[in-house]
Amino acid sequence: MKEVHFVVQGKGGVGKSFCASILGQYLQENCSEALHCFDTDPVNATFSAITALNPKVVNIMTQHNTIDTRNFDDMIEKLVALDGIGLIDNGAATFVPLMAYLAEADLIQILIDSGVRVVMHVPMNGGQALNDCVKGLAQTLKTTKADVVVWLNDFKGEVQDGGKDFLKFKVYEANKARIMGVVHIPNRAPDTFGKDIYDMTTNNLTFAEALNNHDLFKLAARSRLTRVRNEVFAQLAKLPIGNQTQDAN
């Protein structure tokens, strides 16, 4: 593969699969290479339910809550052998053992040495989840040698600490050379934008499918979803990923 994207976060319930879905839709619509999606979340089948992205379920956990090295190594082989771009949505339940195995086997470096560019995407929430999200980001930066994209999802509160924006966080300032971009998903009115996104995600639809479903989404709802889609896609278009990658590796 040309490029592989991992979506990871040790804190659950931060919209990780939502971010993975948006990223997958963007890559599918804007890159000429084939997109190969994988869902390794053993608890929630959210990402694999989005049939338009055709995700393959990979069980990477054993009954003892350790990484099933055979299944995970088989997926790594596919990431190297297949043409196109890979996208892996990893569950919060597998985050700690995954980070440990990535470090132990030096798998990110193996992918890089095989000519595969690796990008780690780390969603973050504000509010009570913030501290755990910061720890998840710090662990990802410490464990891997890959470039990192941070997703600021304000659904549960703005990602701020004592009035400081994320760009002033210690974890950002200490690692900004590794953080290739920040994608911001602002919180919106729950009765309109929030309801539209809820209806889209609970029906396992992509933006394109929702915009073509005139029974479920009326004109105003489709307009709001288009706005959300365009704003996030515009941010992704500024990142060196997919067809925008220059001299990867």
N, C-alpha and C positions, 0 to 999 in steps of 0.2 A: 504493500500500500504506500501511497504517497504521504499520507497523514492520518494520525489516529487521535481522537479526542476522547478523553475520559472525563466524566462528570462525577465528582466525588464530594462528599461532605460527611463528617462523623455525626453531625446533629441531624436528627430526623425531622420531618415536617417543615422543611424550609423551602419547598418548591423545587426540589432537585430534578424530579422527573419532568416538571413543567419547563424548566430551563433546558433540559435535554431535548424535549420535544421541539421547542422553538429553534434550538441550534440545528436539530435534524431537518426541520422544515426549511430553514435558511440554506443549508448545504444542499439539500435535495433540489431546491429551486434555482440556485445560483451557481452551482458548480457543474462542470461538464463530466466529471468523474462519477462513477457509480458510488452510491452510498450504502454501506453495510452497517446495520445497527444491531447492537447486542444489549440484552437486559440481564444483568447479573444480580438483581435484587431478589433475595430469597423470601422476602416478607410481602412486598407490595408489587403487584403486576401492572402498575400504572403505565410504565413506558411500553411494555410488550403489548398492551391493549390498543395502542395506536396503530391500527392495521395499515394505514397509509404509508408508514415508515418501514413496515415489514421487519420489525425487530425479531431477532432470534434469541430465545431464552437459553442462558448458559448457567447451569447450577455450579457455582464455584465454591460452595460450602459443604463440608462433611457434617455428619450427625454430631460430631464433637466440636462444632463451631470453629473449625480450622479450614484453611484454604484447600480445596480439592485440587492438588497440583496437576493431576492428569488433565482434568477438564480445563483448568486455567491455561496450562501450557498448550493445550490443543487450540485454544482461542488465540494465543499469541502466535502460533504457527499460521493460523488463518490471516491474522493481521499483517503478517509479512508476505504471505503467498498471494493473497487476493489483490486485484487491481482496484484502485479507487481510494475512497476515504472511509475510515472506520469511526464509529461513535458508540461508546460504551457507557451505559447508565449503571452506576454502582450503588447499591443500597447502603444506608447508614449502618445496618447490622453487619455488613462485611467490611466496613471502612478500616477498622483497626487491624484485623488479620490481613487485609489486602495490603495496607501500607507496610506491614511487617514482611510480607512475602516479596513485595516489590523491592524492598531494601535487601533482603537476604539473597535473592536470586539476581539482583541488579538487572531486572527485566526492562526498565526504561532504557538503560544504556544498550542492552541487546537490541531493542527496537531501533534506536538511533544508529547503532553500528550496522544495522541491516538496511539503512537508507530510509527509515520511516521517521517522519517528524512527529513528535508527541506533544500534545497540548493538554494540560489539566485545567478543567473548568470547575471552579469552587463557588457554589451559591452561598450567600449570606443573608440572614435576617436581622432586623433590629429587635428592640425590645428584650425580653427575657432570654431569647436564644442567642443574643449577640456574643457573649463570652465564649460559649461553646463553639460558635461558628468561627470565631477568631482562632481558637485552638485547632480546629479542623484545617483552616487555611495554613497556619504555622506548621502543622504536622505534614501537610502536603508539600510545602516548600522545603522542609527539612529532608523529607524522604526521597523526593524525586529530583531529577536534574532537568525536568521538562519546563517549558514556558508555561505560565499560568494566566488564565483569564478569570477575573473575579466578577461574579454576578451579584449585584446589590438588589435584593428583592425586598421592597418596602412594605409588603403585604401586612406584616405584623409589627410595623414600626420602622421609622427611618433608621438606616444603618449609620448611627452616630454614637459617639462615646463622649459624654460630658460636653456636648455641643460641638465636638470636633467631627468633621466629615471624614470619610474613609481615607482620603488621600493624606490625612494628617495622623492616621493611626501609626503606632510604632511598627506593626507588622508590615505595613506598606512601605514606610520610609526605609526600613532595613532591607527590603527585598524588591524595591521598585525596578531594579535592573532585570529581575526575573518576571515581573508582572507585565505582560505585554498589552493588557487592556482591561478596562472596567466597563461592564454592561449594567446599566441602571434600569430597573423596572419599578417605576414610581407607584405608590399606592393611589388608587383612584376611588371615586364614589362607589360604595358597595352596592347601591341599589340599581346602578346602571352598568358601568364598566365591570364591576365585580360580579354582577349577576350574569352578564354576557360571557365572561371568561369561565365562570363556574359551569354554565350550561355547556360550553364548548368542551371543557375538560372532562366533565362527568359523562359526556357522550363519546369520549375518546376520539374527538374530531381534531383535525388540523385546522388552521385558519382558512385554508383554501376550501376545505369541505364545509366549514361553517358558513363561509360567504356564499356558497352555492346552495345552502339549505334555506330556502325562503319560507318554509313552513315553521321552522324552529326559530329562525332569526329574521325579524322584520327589518325594515329599511334602517331605522335608527340604530338598532343593535349591530347591523352589518357595518354601518359607518363607524361605530365605536371600535369594533374589532379591527377594522382596516387601519384605524389610527394607531392602535396598540401595535399591530403587526409592523406597520411602516416605521414606527419610532424605534422598535427593537432591531429590526432588520437594518436600519440606517446605521446603528451603532456597530453591528456585526460587520457591515461593509467596510468599516474603517480598520478592521483587524486584518493582519496578514495571515489569513486562513483560506483554505480551499484554493480557488483560482487566483486569489489575491496574494498567495504566498510567493515571496521572492527568494530564490536560492535557498530553499529549505535544506537544513543540514549543511 
